[in-house]
Amino acid sequence: MSLSATARPRLESQELQTAGRPVMHQTWNELFFLHWTERADTLRSRLPPGLTLDEHQGRSYMGLVGFRMDAVRPRGLPAVPWLSFFLELNVRLYVRDEHGRPGVFFLSLDCDRSIAVWIARAFFSLPYEHAEMRSGTRDSERTLGCRRRGLGTDVAEYTWRPASAPQVSAPGSIEFHLLERYRFFTPRHGRLMEGVVEHAPYEASPALVSRWSALPLGWNGLPIPDRPPDLAHCCRGVSVRAYPLRRLAASGPPTGPA
């Protein structure tokens, strides 16, 4: 999740000073990003009040992002094997708030660690879902599989590898628009909340995807495209600091931690 390059220094110098101290440290490894274009009115209907779609050159996108969450831990505490390492597959839309600030709105985040699901729901108000997941390496390719509990036996399967050397996205590019976002929005008790994360820009590559699935889009009531992803990227990983949720005020900056 990230902002534009021109907004990123403002996020660091001003907003992070008022966001308090990070509450969690984590590493996101072996990421893939799959995106499909979709009708704006279809996606707009999924947004809560206070958010609008953030389009790129008149196109709106639905995203599917999978990765390993490693060394997840509260600030000042060590990582522990039974909590700090798990898999995630999220479905997301790209939005702006009433102040024009770009971010991500998650429709779901599938996860294979029950206690992580509980913590994310309780403390970050994120729509985490219990899932059975697996990941690995096959020849030179990475793999990930996900089956959401309670939705039958269908498994979403992914196999990918980079198509070229990784690089930081150029401002204004579609890669920059989709990948570089450092803010998410989520409803909590009828109010819109903001979460901020901090990490180095993604060094991403176009991805060659030999196996893909749009099932998670359907799990969230979105149309299931009958075509491969319009865009596919991958990244080795980034180290992340996460800040506490803040309430979005009707005007002006966020009002402080929830």
C-alpha positions in Angstrom: 0.0 0.0 0.0 1.5 3.3 -0.9 1.2 6.9 -2.0 2.6 8.7 -5.1 6.2 9.7 -5.1 5.3 13.3 -4.7 3.1 12.5 -1.7 5.4 10.0 -0.1 7.8 12.6 1.6 4.7 14.4 3.0 3.5 11.1 4.4 6.8 10.5 6.1 7.6 14.0 7.3 4.1 15.1 8.5 1.7 12.2 8.8 4.1 9.7 10.4 5.0 12.3 13.0 1.3 12.5 14.1 0.7 8.7 13.6 2.5 7.8 16.8 4.9 5.0 17.1 4.6 1.8 14.9 2.6 -0.9 16.6 3.8 -3.8 14.5 6.8 -4.9 12.4 6.6 -7.4 9.6 8.1 -8.6 6.3 6.0 -9.2 3.2 7.8 -11.8 1.0 7.3 -13.4 -2.4 4.4 -11.2 -3.5 2.4 -11.4 -6.6 -0.1 -8.8 -7.8 -2.8 -9.7 -10.3 -5.2 -7.0 -11.7 -8.2 -6.9 -13.9 -10.1 -3.9 -15.2 -13.7 -3.7 -14.3 -16.7 -1.4 -14.8 -16.5 1.5 -12.4 -20.1 1.3 -11.4 -19.7 -2.4 -10.4 -16.8 -1.6 -8.1 -18.2 1.7 -6.8 -21.1 -0.1 -5.3 -18.8 -2.0 -3.0 -17.3 1.1 -1.3 -18.5 2.6 2.0 -19.5 6.3 2.2 -16.5 8.5 2.2 -14.5 6.7 -0.4 -14.4 7.0 -4.2 -12.7 4.9 -6.8 -9.1 6.0 -7.8 -8.9 5.4 -11.5 -5.9 5.4 -13.8 -6.4 6.9 -17.2 -10.1 6.4 -16.9 -9.9 2.7 -15.9 -10.8 1.1 -12.6 -9.1 -2.0 -11.3 -9.7 -4.9 -8.9 -6.6 -6.4 -7.5 -5.6 -9.8 -6.0 -2.4 -9.9 -4.0 -0.8 -13.0 -2.4 2.3 -13.2 -0.3 4.0 -14.6 2.8 3.8 -12.6 6.1 7.1 -13.2 8.0 8.3 -12.1 11.4 5.0 -10.4 12.2 5.4 -9.0 15.8 4.3 -6.1 18.0 6.9 -3.4 18.4 9.5 -4.4 21.0 8.7 -8.1 20.9 10.3 -11.0 19.0 8.7 -13.1 16.3 7.3 -16.4 17.5 6.8 -19.5 15.2 3.1 -20.1 16.1 2.0 -16.6 15.4 4.5 -14.6 13.3 4.6 -16.6 10.0 1.6 -17.1 7.7 0.2 -16.7 4.2 -2.2 -14.1 2.9 -4.3 -13.6 -0.2 -6.2 -10.3 -0.4 -8.8 -8.8 -2.7 -8.6 -5.0 -2.9 -9.9 -1.9 -4.7 -8.1 1.4 -5.2 -9.7 4.4 -3.7 -9.3 8.0 -2.4 -10.9 9.5 0.7 -12.8 12.8 1.0 -9.4 14.7 1.2 -8.2 13.1 -2.0 -5.6 10.9 -0.4 -5.1 7.5 -2.2 -5.2 4.2 -0.5 -6.6 0.7 -0.6 -10.0 -0.7 0.4 -9.9 -4.5 1.2 -12.8 -6.7 0.4 -11.2 -9.7 2.1 -7.9 -11.0 3.3 -7.6 -14.8 3.4 -5.1 -16.1 6.0 -4.1 -19.6 7.2 -3.3 -18.6 10.9 -6.4 -18.4 13.1 -4.9 -16.1 15.8 -3.7 -13.7 13.1 -7.3 -13.5 11.7 -8.6 -12.7 15.2 -5.9 -10.0 15.9 -6.5 -8.4 12.5 -10.2 -8.3 12.9 -10.1 -7.1 16.6 -7.3 -4.4 16.3 -7.3 -3.3 12.7 -11.0 -4.0 11.7 -9.9 -5.7 8.6 -12.1 -8.4 6.9 -9.7 -11.3 7.4 -11.1 -14.8 6.6 -10.0 -18.3 7.7 -8.4 -20.3 4.9 -6.3 -23.3 4.2 -3.2 -22.2 2.3 0.1 -23.5 1.0 3.1 -22.1 -0.8 6.3 -23.4 -2.3 8.8 -23.4 -5.2 8.5 -25.5 -8.3 11.6 -25.3 -10.5 12.1 -21.6 -10.9 8.5 -20.7 -10.1 6.8 -19.7 -6.9 3.4 -21.3 -6.0 0.5 -20.5 -3.7 -2.8 -22.2 -3.1 -5.8 -21.0 -1.1 -9.1 -22.5 -0.1 -11.5 -20.4 2.0 -13.1 -22.4 4.7 -16.9 -22.7 4.4 -16.9 -22.3 0.6 -16.5 -25.8 -0.6 -13.5 -27.5 -2.0 -12.5 -25.1 -4.7 -8.8 -24.0 -4.5 -7.4 -20.9 -6.0 -4.0 -21.8 -7.4 -1.1 -19.5 -8.5 2.2 -20.2 -10.1 4.5 -17.3 -11.2 8.0 -16.1 -11.9 9.6 -12.7 -12.7 9.9 -11.9 -16.4 12.6 -9.3 -16.0 14.9 -7.7 -13.4 13.0 -5.8 -10.7 12.8 -2.1 -10.6 11.0 0.7 -8.7 7.9 1.9 -10.5 8.0 5.3 -12.3 5.6 7.9 -11.0 2.6 8.2 -13.3 2.9 4.6 -14.5 0.2 2.0 -14.0 2.6 0.0 -11.8 3.1 3.0 -9.6 -0.7 3.6 -9.4 -1.5 0.0 -8.3 1.5 -1.0 -6.2 2.7 2.2 -4.4 0.0 2.7 -1.8 0.8 3.2 1.9 -2.7 3.7 3.3 -5.8 1.6 3.7 -9.3 2.5 4.8 -11.7 0.3 6.7 -15.1 0.8 8.4 -15.3 0.3 12.2 -18.5 0.8 14.2 -20.1 2.9 11.5 -17.0 5.2 11.0 -14.3 5.2 8.5 -10.8 4.4 9.8 -7.4 4.9 8.3 -4.3 2.7 8.6 -0.8 3.6 7.5 2.2 1.4 6.7 5.7 2.4 5.9 8.1 0.5 3.7 10.6 1.1 0.9 9.1 1.3 -2.6 8.5 -2.1 -4.2 11.2 -3.4 -6.6 8.8 -5.2 -8.8 9.0 -7.2 -12.0 6.3 -8.1 -14.6 5.3 -11.6 -13.8 4.9 -14.7 -16.0 1.9 -16.4 -14.6 1.4 -20.0 -15.7 -1.4 -20.7 -13.3 -3.9 -18.2 -11.9 -7.5 -18.1 -10.5 -10.1 -15.3 -10.2 -12.1 -17.4 -7.7 -11.3 -15.0 -4.7 -13.0 -12.2 -6.7 -16.1 -14.3 -6.9 -15.9 -15.1 -3.1 -16.4 -11.4 -2.6 -19.3 -11.0 -5.0 -17.2 -9.5 -7.8 -17.5 -10.6 -11.4 -15.1 -13.4 -12.3 -13.3 -12.5 -15.5 -13.1 -15.0 -18.3 -9.6 -14.0 -19.2 -6.1 -14.0 -17.6 -5.1 -11.0 -15.5 -4.7 -7.8 -17.5 -1.6 -7.0 -15.4 0.7 -9.3 -13.4 3.7 -8.3 -11.2 5.8 -9.9 -8.5 8.3 -8.7 -5.9 10.8 -10.4 -3.6 9.7 -8.5 -0.5 9.7 -5.5 1.7 10.1 -4.8 5.5 7.1 -3.0 6.9 6.1 -0.9 9.9 2.4 -0.6 10.7 0.8 2.2 12.6 -2.4 2.3 14.7 -5.8 2.9 13.2 -7.0 6.5 13.2 -10.5 7.9 12.9 -11.1 10.0 9.7 -12.5 13.4 10.6 -15.2 15.0 8.5 -12.6 17.7 7.6 -8.9 18.1 8.3 -6.4 15.3 9.2 -7.2 12.1 11.1 -8.1 12.7 14.7 -5.8 10.2 16.4 -5.7 6.5 17.3 -9.0 4.7 17.7 
